[in-house]
Amino acid sequence: MPAIEIGRICVKTAGREAGRKCVIVDIVDKNFVLITGPKLLNKVKRRRANIKQLEPTNEKVEIETGADDKAVEQQIDATGKREFMQETIKIN
C-alpha cells in the first residue's frame, strides 16, 4: 500500500466528496492530513481530512509542503494527470 505523504494522490472514500481524487498538501498529525482537489479542477475543497477516509493511489506529484492550489494544479498539468484527477470512482 502506498504511503501517506505530501504530494500523494488519494481517493476520498467518505463524505460528499467520496469517489473524487485529491492531493495531500500537508500532514497535520498521525490521523489528519490537509488535502486539496484543487477545487477548480475537481470540486474537492482544501480541508483537513482523516486518513481513514482516504485511499492512496500509486500516483504522486512533486509539491512543497503547504503548496497553494495554483501550484498543485500547475504540477498536475506538468505531469499530465489532469484527466486522471477529474475521473470519479464509484465507492461501494
N, CA, C and O of each residue as an XYZ file, in Angstrom:
368
protein
N       0.851     -1.191      0.000
C       0.000      0.000      0.000
C       0.891      1.247      0.000
O       1.838      1.334      0.782
N       0.586      2.215     -0.880
C       1.395      3.442     -0.917
C       1.296      4.217      0.401
O       0.280      4.165      1.094
N       2.351      4.922      0.723
C       2.406      5.669      1.983
C       1.616      6.968      1.891
O       1.426      7.525      0.809
N       1.156      7.444      3.061
C       0.529      8.756      3.151
C       1.679      9.760      3.228
O       2.388      9.821      4.232
N       1.862     10.548      2.161
C       2.965     11.511      2.118
C       2.542     12.725      1.297
O       1.558     12.673      0.559
N       3.278     13.796      1.428
C       2.957     15.023      0.711
C       3.116     14.796     -0.789
O       4.135     14.283     -1.251
N       2.081     15.191     -1.543
C       2.087     15.005     -2.989
C       1.387     13.740     -3.451
O       1.151     13.573     -4.647
N       1.048     12.840     -2.527
C       0.371     11.588     -2.880
C      -1.059     11.895     -3.327
O      -1.761     12.670     -2.677
N      -1.486     11.295     -4.426
C      -2.866     11.441     -4.895
C      -3.688     10.338     -4.236
O      -3.318      9.165     -4.286
N      -4.808     10.723     -3.616
C      -5.679      9.777     -2.908
C      -7.098      9.882     -3.436
O      -7.452     10.844     -4.117
N      -7.909      8.875     -3.111
C      -9.329      8.893     -3.414
C     -10.061      9.018     -2.094
O      -9.785      8.268     -1.158
N     -11.007      9.974     -2.005
C     -11.814     10.110     -0.791
C     -12.840      8.986     -0.774
O     -13.492      8.727     -1.785
N     -12.990      8.315      0.369
C     -13.903      7.172      0.454
C     -15.161      7.475      1.254
O     -16.046      6.625      1.356
N     -15.255      8.685      1.830
C     -16.428      9.017      2.637
C     -16.767     10.493      2.460
O     -15.933     11.287      2.026
N     -18.000     10.846      2.802
C     -18.421     12.234      2.746
C     -18.961     12.629      1.382
O     -19.081     11.794      0.485
N     -19.284     13.901      1.234
C     -19.905     14.382     -0.010
C     -18.940     14.327     -1.194
O     -19.371     14.350     -2.347
N     -17.637     14.255     -0.913
C     -16.641     14.207     -1.990
C     -16.159     12.773     -2.253
O     -15.133     12.580     -2.906
N     -16.883     11.776     -1.756
C     -16.482     10.368     -1.920
C     -16.359     10.028     -3.400
O     -17.221     10.374     -4.208
N     -15.263      9.339     -3.739
C     -15.022      8.938     -5.112
C     -14.173      9.923     -5.892
O     -13.721      9.615     -6.994
N     -13.951     11.107     -5.332
C     -13.132     12.108     -6.014
C     -11.678     12.004     -5.560
O     -11.386     11.569     -4.446
N     -10.781     12.412     -6.447
C      -9.354     12.346     -6.130
C      -8.882     13.668     -5.529
O      -9.414     14.733     -5.840
N      -7.883     13.577     -4.673
C      -7.328     14.760     -4.020
C      -5.823     14.564     -3.842
O      -5.303     13.459     -3.999
N      -5.141     15.651     -3.514
C      -3.693     15.622     -3.308
C      -3.406     15.999     -1.859
O      -3.988     16.955     -1.345
N      -2.522     15.267     -1.195
C      -2.125     15.605      0.175
C      -1.136     16.761      0.115
O      -0.094     16.670     -0.533
N      -1.479     17.858      0.807
C      -0.664     19.069      0.791
C       0.208     19.154      2.042
O       1.336     19.644      1.980
N      -0.310     18.677      3.180
C       0.437     18.759      4.437
C      -0.049     17.655      5.365
O      -1.178     17.182      5.238
N       0.793     17.251      6.286
C       0.412     16.242      7.278
C       0.238     16.967      8.609
O       1.180     17.561      9.134
N      -1.001     16.910      9.156
C      -1.320     17.622     10.389
C      -0.812     16.834     11.595
O      -0.051     17.363     12.405
N      -1.227     15.576     11.717
C      -0.750     14.685     12.778
C      -0.936     13.249     12.301
O      -1.128     13.022     11.106
N      -0.884     12.266     13.218
C      -0.950     10.874     12.776
C      -2.315     10.465     12.223
O      -2.423      9.432     11.562
N      -3.368     11.263     12.484
C      -4.702     10.936     11.999
C      -5.209     11.831     10.877
O      -6.087     11.425     10.116
N      -4.670     13.045     10.763
C      -5.228     14.007      9.820
C      -4.186     14.558      8.853
O      -3.013     14.712      9.195
N      -4.648     14.852      7.631
C      -3.820     15.495      6.613
C      -4.615     16.650      6.007
O      -5.841     16.689      6.103
N      -3.904     17.589      5.382
C      -4.534     18.681      4.661
C      -4.557     18.274      3.197
O      -3.522     17.937      2.622
N      -5.769     18.307      2.583
C      -5.905     17.893      1.183
C      -6.473     19.028      0.349
O      -7.039     19.985      0.879
N      -6.315     18.910     -0.955
C      -6.962     19.820     -1.891
C      -7.229     19.070     -3.180
O      -6.580     18.063     -3.465
N      -8.188     19.562     -3.965
C      -8.554     18.928     -5.235
C      -7.599     19.209     -6.381
O      -7.153     18.254     -7.016
N      -7.270     20.394     -6.677
C      -7.805     21.700     -6.278
C      -9.270     21.874     -6.689
O      -9.748     21.215     -7.612
N      -9.970     22.765     -5.995
C     -11.405     22.958     -6.170
C     -11.788     23.256     -7.619
O     -12.793     22.737     -8.108
N     -11.005     24.082     -8.312
C     -11.324     24.427     -9.706
C     -11.182     23.221    -10.638
O     -11.807     23.175    -11.697
N     -10.368     22.259    -10.244
C     -10.111     21.087    -11.085
C     -11.175     20.002    -10.912
O     -11.707     19.498    -11.901
N     -11.488     19.641     -9.671
C     -12.431     18.531     -9.462
C     -13.366     18.718     -8.265
O     -13.904     17.742     -7.742
N     -13.562     19.960     -7.832
C     -14.545     20.310     -6.796
C     -14.253     19.758     -5.403
O     -15.166     19.641     -4.586
N     -12.984     19.414     -5.117
C     -12.611     19.000     -3.753
C     -11.989     20.211     -3.083
O     -10.958     20.719     -3.526
N     -12.630     20.675     -2.001
C     -12.142     21.853     -1.279
C     -10.879     21.524     -0.494
O     -10.631     20.376     -0.125
N     -10.092     22.563     -0.252
C      -8.901     22.433      0.595
C      -9.405     22.294      2.030
O     -10.063     23.199      2.543
N      -9.109     21.187      2.672
C      -9.605     20.935      4.034
C      -8.784     19.862      4.722
O      -7.960     19.179      4.113
N      -9.041     19.742      6.008
C      -8.421     18.684      6.806
C      -9.237     17.411      6.600
O     -10.468     17.454      6.587
N      -8.560     16.290      6.441
C      -9.266     15.022      6.241
C      -8.626     13.933      7.089
O      -7.413     13.916      7.299
N      -9.469     13.026      7.570
C      -8.993     11.880      8.332
C      -8.366     10.880      7.357
O      -8.949     10.590      6.312
N      -7.187     10.353      7.688
C      -6.528      9.428      6.760
C      -7.306      8.120      6.607
O      -7.077      7.383      5.647
N      -8.218      7.817      7.531
C      -9.055      6.620      7.404
C     -10.057      6.766      6.263
O     -10.597      5.771      5.780
N     -10.310      8.013      5.825
C     -11.266      8.258      4.749
C     -10.579      8.504      3.413
O     -11.205      8.971      2.462
N      -9.281      8.185      3.344
C      -8.521      8.351      2.108
C      -7.925      7.026      1.673
O      -7.440      6.255      2.501
N      -7.959      6.761      0.378
C      -7.342      5.563     -0.186
C      -6.219      6.032     -1.106
O      -6.493      6.539     -2.194
N      -4.936      5.869     -0.688
C      -3.835      6.359     -1.524
C      -3.714      5.577     -2.835
O      -3.923      4.365     -2.867
N      -3.373      6.284     -3.912
C      -3.131      5.637     -5.205
C      -1.613      5.518     -5.388
O      -0.844      5.953     -4.531
N      -1.197      4.937     -6.492
C       0.229      4.821     -6.782
C       0.778      6.101     -7.404
O       1.987      6.227     -7.597
N      -0.102      7.049     -7.716
C       0.303      8.295     -8.369
C       0.756      9.328     -7.340
O       0.268      9.361     -6.210
N       1.708     10.176     -7.764
C       2.238     11.207     -6.879
C       2.667     12.403     -7.708
O       3.120     12.244     -8.841
N       2.527     13.607     -7.150
C       3.053     14.814     -7.799
C       4.067     15.448     -6.851
O       3.928     15.360     -5.631
N       5.080     16.082     -7.419
C       6.125     16.715     -6.616
C       5.694     18.123     -6.229
O       5.727     19.031     -7.059
N       5.287     18.313     -4.970
C       4.907     19.634     -4.470
C       5.603     19.884     -3.144
O       6.073     18.957     -2.484
N       5.659     21.154     -2.769
C       6.244     21.515     -1.481
C       5.175     21.412     -0.398
O       3.982     21.428     -0.699
N       5.594     21.306      0.853
C       4.672     21.271      1.979
C       3.864     22.560      2.003
O       4.425     23.654      1.944
N       2.530     22.426      2.089
C       1.665     23.598      2.173
C       1.497     24.354      0.865
O       1.102     25.520      0.881
N       1.789     23.718     -0.272
C       1.668     24.378     -1.578
C       0.231     24.853     -1.799
O      -0.719     24.178     -1.401
N       0.075     26.028     -2.443
C      -1.272     26.543     -2.696
C      -1.896     25.807     -3.889
O      -1.212     25.095     -4.624
N      -3.218     25.997     -4.064
C      -3.964     25.279     -5.100
C      -3.390     25.525     -6.495
O      -3.358     24.617     -7.326
N      -2.938     26.753     -6.749
C      -2.397     27.099     -8.065
C      -1.140     26.276     -8.366
O      -0.980     25.758     -9.471
N      -0.254     26.160     -7.376
C       0.978     25.378     -7.549
C       0.660     23.897     -7.748
O       1.298     23.230     -8.562
N      -0.321     23.382     -7.010
C      -0.719     21.978     -7.133
C      -1.283     21.724     -8.533
O      -0.942     20.729     -9.172
N      -2.147     22.628     -9.004
C      -2.753     22.466    -10.327
C      -1.696     22.539    -11.431
O      -1.761     21.780    -12.399
N      -0.732     23.435    -11.296
C       0.349     23.541    -12.286
C       1.153     22.246    -12.345
O       1.529     21.793    -13.426
N       1.415     21.654    -11.185
C       2.189     20.413    -11.134
C       1.401     19.249    -11.737
O       1.975     18.384    -12.398
N       0.082     19.230    -11.509
C      -0.777     18.188    -12.093
C      -0.744     18.300    -13.616
O      -0.625     17.293    -14.314
N      -0.850     19.535    -14.129
C      -0.788     19.750    -15.578
C       0.583     19.365    -16.131
O       0.670     18.755    -17.196
N       1.650     19.715    -15.419
C       3.014     19.446    -15.879
C       3.278     17.944    -16.003
O       4.049     17.516    -16.863
N       2.642     17.152    -15.149
C       2.850     15.700    -15.186
C       1.777     14.986    -16.017
O       1.788     13.760    -16.124
N       0.847     15.758    -16.605
C      -0.179     15.183    -17.476
C      -1.221     14.354    -16.751
O      -1.723     13.375    -17.304
N      -1.559     14.727    -15.517
C      -2.515     13.942    -14.724
C      -3.894     14.613    -14.606
O      -4.698     14.206    -13.768
N      -4.181     15.630    -15.430
C      -5.453     16.360    -15.326
C      -6.656     15.422    -15.503
O      -7.578     15.445    -14.689
N      -6.654     14.603    -16.553
C      -7.787     13.691    -16.786
C      -7.893     12.665    -15.663
O      -8.995     12.329    -15.229
N      -6.748     12.166    -15.189
C      -6.729     11.202    -14.083
C      -7.388     11.807    -12.842
O      -8.158     11.135    -12.156
N      -7.084     13.082    -12.554
C      -7.639     13.747    -11.365
C      -9.130     14.004    -11.508
O      -9.844     14.019    -10.505
N      -9.619     14.208    -12.724
C     -11.034     14.535    -12.914
C     -11.936     13.303    -12.929
O     -13.156     13.438    -12.829
N     -11.363     12.107    -13.052
C     -12.165     10.883    -13.010
C     -12.728     10.682    -11.600
O     -12.045     10.924    -10.605
N     -13.982     10.236    -11.537
C     -14.528      9.866    -10.231
C     -14.615      8.346    -10.173
O     -14.789      7.681    -11.194
N     -14.492      7.811     -8.970
C     -14.503      6.368     -8.758
C     -15.724      6.028     -7.926
O     -16.025      6.705     -6.943
N     -16.426      4.975     -8.325
C     -17.626      4.555     -7.591
C     -17.205      3.840     -6.304
O     -16.464      2.857     -6.332
N     -17.696      4.356     -5.183
C     -17.396      3.761     -3.873
C     -18.557      2.842     -3.493
O     -19.716      3.253     -3.539
N     -18.250      1.609     -3.120
C     -19.314      0.642     -2.745
C     -19.840      0.951     -1.377
O     -20.732      0.258     -0.887
